[in-house]
Amino acid sequence: MPNYRRNFVAGGCYFFTVNLLERQRTLLTDHIDLLRDAVRRVKRLYSFHIDAWVVLPDHMHMVLTLPPDTDDFPVRLRLMKLLFAKQRIAAHRTSIGHAP
């Protein structure tokens, strides 16, 4: 596993790239509504400002700025990924359940 050096700065501006494990999939753009909802829900729980956000089929780039009183960007990213995955699983189960 890589040895990343992370710089935690309260109120800092951070750039992230998040990739799908299976890079040939197009889940992010196929389910952009679920991704937007996941980010919106996290933003309500843990404040941050999106300075820039690019979503491609297999990965996304995000520049976000945290409030001046926190440097906890990992919780925000972790929850975005978790909520998107859970919503995707739920949507998949629902679509299977409604198949003819």
C-alpha positions in Angstrom: 0.0 0.0 0.0 1.3 3.4 -0.9 2.6 5.6 1.9 0.6 8.8 1.3 1.5 12.1 3.1 -1.6 13.9 4.0 -1.7 17.5 5.0 -4.5 18.3 7.4 -5.3 22.0 7.5 -8.4 23.4 9.2 -10.3 25.3 6.6 -8.1 24.0 3.9 -8.8 23.5 0.2 -8.3 19.9 -1.0 -8.1 18.2 -4.4 -9.3 14.6 -4.7 -9.5 12.0 -7.4 -11.7 9.0 -6.7 -11.6 6.0 -9.0 -13.9 3.0 -9.4 -12.3 -0.3 -8.6 -13.4 -1.6 -11.9 -12.2 1.1 -14.3 -14.2 -0.2 -17.3 -17.5 0.5 -15.5 -19.6 3.6 -16.0 -21.4 3.7 -12.7 -20.7 7.3 -11.8 -22.3 8.8 -14.9 -25.0 6.1 -15.2 -26.1 6.9 -11.6 -25.2 10.6 -11.4 -28.4 11.3 -9.5 -27.4 8.9 -6.7 -23.9 10.4 -6.6 -25.3 13.9 -6.3 -27.7 12.8 -3.6 -24.9 11.2 -1.6 -22.8 14.3 -1.8 -25.8 16.5 -0.9 -26.5 14.3 2.2 -22.9 14.4 3.4 -22.8 18.2 2.9 -25.8 18.6 5.2 -24.1 16.5 7.9 -20.6 17.8 7.5 -20.3 21.2 5.9 -17.9 21.9 3.0 -17.9 24.0 -0.2 -17.4 22.4 -3.6 -15.1 24.6 -5.6 -15.0 22.3 -8.6 -16.3 18.9 -9.4 -15.8 16.8 -12.5 -17.6 13.4 -12.9 -16.4 11.0 -15.5 -17.8 7.5 -16.1 -15.1 5.7 -14.0 -13.7 8.4 -11.7 -14.3 11.9 -10.4 -12.2 14.9 -9.4 -13.3 17.2 -6.6 -11.9 20.4 -5.1 -13.5 21.2 -1.8 -12.9 23.7 1.0 -13.6 22.8 4.6 -15.0 25.2 7.2 -12.3 27.1 9.3 -12.9 24.9 12.3 -12.1 21.4 10.8 -9.6 19.5 8.8 -11.5 16.2 8.7 -11.8 15.6 4.9 -11.5 11.8 5.2 -14.9 11.5 6.9 -16.6 13.4 4.1 -15.1 11.3 1.3 -15.7 8.1 3.2 -19.4 9.0 3.6 -19.8 10.1 0.0 -18.5 6.7 -1.2 -20.5 4.8 1.4 -23.8 6.5 0.7 -23.4 6.2 -3.1 -22.6 2.5 -2.8 -25.5 1.8 -0.5 -27.9 3.8 -2.7 -26.6 1.9 -5.8 -27.1 -1.5 -4.1 -30.7 -0.5 -3.1 -31.5 0.8 -6.6 -30.2 -2.4 -8.1 -32.2 -4.6 -5.8 -35.3 -2.6 -6.5 -34.8 -2.8 -10.3 -34.3 -6.6 -10.0 -37.4 -6.9 -7.8 -39.5 -5.1 -10.4 -38.2 -7.1 -13.4 -40.9 -9.0 -15.3 
